[in-house]
Amino acid sequence: MYNALFWRPYFQRVFKSHLERTLQVLEQRLLPTFDGIEAEATALEEKTYSDLVAMPFDPDFVDESMVAEWAFDAGYAHYSGMEAVRQSLVNSFAPMLYHTWEQQLLAFHRKEVLHPREEHDRENLKLSVLRKRLATNGIDVTQLSTWTLIDQLRLVANTVKHADGDSADAVKRQRPEFFEPHHANEALSRTPFSYAPRVYRPMSGEDLYLTILDIQAYGRATIDFWDQFANALEQA
């Protein structure tokens, strides 16, 4: 029914390898650039303090403790700002992974399932259409073991992009820990009471706190999907 002999190596060579490299870049190239932000903050605090104490000031209005506080604030602002950028980077990989996988699956849909004339109708360029077409040939992609996690990734991706909304509400029910700062930073204490968090700026590293382990789990699901899907095509 489907050209599974062609698609299995294609999935491996093109789809899986791209997703694997995407995760590798995050883990090995991007996140390590943030390893030195604590030392940077300390250095900035020390330099700020040295610069300030070298300036003439009226001891009746400014004392050394105030200078130390200003220096600390400068270092903390750098550290917290860079940590927010780091968190926003991790968060941003949720929509990157989901939409990469989605576009890959739709590419299969357009090349293998749709007739070329059907591509002109944008209503056909949807995963729902592909699922129905596959189902008529005995393939239910929602029954693949990776599907549940990928569908959760869809909700997380929407939350990262749009903040509060239906997807965010679903994620709050399924993964409430994602909205606790301590989930991404063990140095922070857990909130002692339960509440419905508001999500304003996940793309700025606030309100949603995905970890590299979360991204790895979602990424692994998108990668493993292609082996499972290839199996389903061969068995159809």
N, C-alpha and C positions, 0 to 999 in steps of 0.2 A: 504493500500500500504506500509506504513512505520509503524514501531512499536512505535507509538506515546505514547501509554500507558506506555511503558518502558522509553522512552527518556525524557519526561517532568520531572519526579522526578530525573532522572540521571543528567539532565542539572542543576537542582537546587542544588543537593547534591554535585556534583563534579565540574562542570564548573563554575557556578555562585559563589559558595562559595570561590573557589580559587581566582577568580578575585577580589572579595570583600576583601579578606584578603590581597591581594597584595596592594590594595589602602590603606587599614588600616595600614599596616606596614609603608608605605611611610609617611602618615599623622601623625601617632601617635608615631612611634618609631624612624624613621630615621630623618625626618626634625627637630624635637625638639632638636636634638643634636647640631644644629647650632644656637640655640637661644642665646647662650652666647658668640658668636664670637666678638661682639663689646666690651664687657667687657674684654675679653681675650686680644684684641688688645690694649686697654687702659692700662691694667696691664703690658703688654710687653713694651709699650712705657715708662711707668714710671720706670720700672726696668732697661731698657736700659739706660735711662737718668741717673739714680742713679749710675749705674756701670761705665758709661763714666766719669761723673764728679768726681768720686773717683780716676780716673786714672791721673797720672801726665801728663800734656801736656804743650807745649810751647805756651804761650798766644800771641806770635807774629804770630803764624800760626793758632791757634785754639781758638775760643772764645765760650762763652756760647750759643750764638744763633746757632752756627754750631752744637754743641752737641744736642741741642733741635731738630734741623732739622733731625739729624741722628736717634734720638730716635723716632721721628714721623714717619720717613720712615720705621723703623722696625715694628712699630705697624700697619701702613697702609699695608705693605706687607703681614702681617699675615691676616688682615681682608680681603683684596682683594683676597688673595689666597684661603681662606676658603669659601668666597662667590662664587668663581669660581667653587669650588668643589660642593657646594650646588646646583648651577645651573646645573652642569653636572649631578648630581644625578636626579634632576627633569627631565631634558632632556632624560636621559636614560630610564625613565619609559615609554616613548612613544613606542620605539621598544619592550620593555618588554611586555606591554599590547597587542600590535598588534600581536606579534608572539605567545603569549600565546593563544589569541583568535583564530588565524589562525590554530595552532596545534590542538586546541579543535575541530574546525570544520572539519579538515582533519581526526581526530580520528573518528568522526561520519561517515565521508565519507568511511573510510576503514572498519568500523565495520558494517555499515548498508546498504551502497549503492554498494560498490564494491564486486564482487565475490572474494573469497580468492585467486584464481589463478591470478586475475588481479593485486593484490598487487605486484607481481613480476615485473611488468612493471612500472618503475618509472614515465613514462609519464602520468600514471593514477593518480598519487599522487599530483594533482594540484587542486586548487580551481576552475579553469576554467572547468575542467572535471566534478566536482561536480555540478556546476551551470547548465551545460548542462543536466546532468542526472536528476536533480531536475526539470528543466524546462519541460522535457518530461512528468512529472507527475503533471504539473500544478503549480509548486512552483517557483516563481521568487524572489530569495532572494534580488535582487537589488531594489525591490519595498517595502521592509520593511523600516520603517521610520528611523531605526538606521543605515541603510547601508551607507548613504551619509557621516555621521560623521566617521564611521569606515573606509571608503575608504580614507577620508582625513587623518585619523590617519596613514594609510598605507604610504601615501606620507610623512608625518612628520617623521615617523619611518625611512624611507629611507634617509631622510635628516640628521637625527641625526647620522646614521651609515656612510653615504657616503659623507656628506657635499654637495658641489655644484654638480648639475646634473639635469636631467629632473624632478625628484621629487621635488627638491628644487625650481626649476623654477615654478612648479605648486603651491607650498605652498606660494611663493612670490606673486602670483596672488590672491590666495584665502585668505591668512591670512598675509598680509604684516606687521601687527603689531608684529608678532612673531620675527621679526628681529630687533626690536627697543629695546635697553636696558631698556628704561623706562617702557616697558610692564611688566617686572618682578620687577622693582624697581621704585616706584613712586617718589622717591627722585631725580631721574635723569630727566633732561629736555628732551622734545621731540626734535628730529632733525628738525631744521627749514626749511629743504628743502627735496625734494623727490629724492631718488636715488635707484639704483639696488644694494642691499648689496651683498657683497661677503661672502660666507660661507666656512670657512676653518676648524674650530675646535669646532663643536657643542658638541662633547663628552668631551671637556675640559671646557665647560661652556662658550664658546665664540660664538658670531655671531647668535645664536638662543636662544631665551629667553622665554621658556615656563614657565607658572606659575602652581602652584598647582591647581588652578581653571581650567586651560586647561586640565590637566591630569585627574582631577575628571570628567570633561565632557566627555572626550574620554572613560574613564573607565566605566562610567555609560552607555554609548552606547554599549560597549562590553557586559556588564552584561544584559541590557534590551533586547539585541538581542536574547538571549536564550528563553525568554518568547515569543517573537514574532515568533521565528522559531518553537517553540513547537506548537503554534497556527496554523501556516501554515501546519505543519505535520498532525495535527488532521483534518484539513479541506481538505486535499488532497484526 
